[in-house]
């Protein structure tokens, strides 16, 4: 955090605690691949409105739940909305294992995905 303050960038963090997969807060998720977002005050938030609220941020960190398809869908939806508003948005991904390099190269060359 010291480094970010030094260069004047404050990261935004989208907490996975805003994420629900069940009937929390009396809302219903339709499938295992769907998600609902809530504000800290338990108000339902759309990924579109979230993207509008964070578009001016320099860095946005999004948590990960590896076994949840809905989490991956959320990440994809959020990135898509951010790209619609700022085509210079950049995505940083974690490491990939060597056997997946060909697939990653194909994706980066817009051959798939």
Helices and strands as residue ranges (DSSP letters): H 2-7, E 12-14, G 16-18, E 19-20, G 24-26, E 36-38, E 44-45, H 47-54, E 60-62, H 69-85, G 98-100, H 101-108
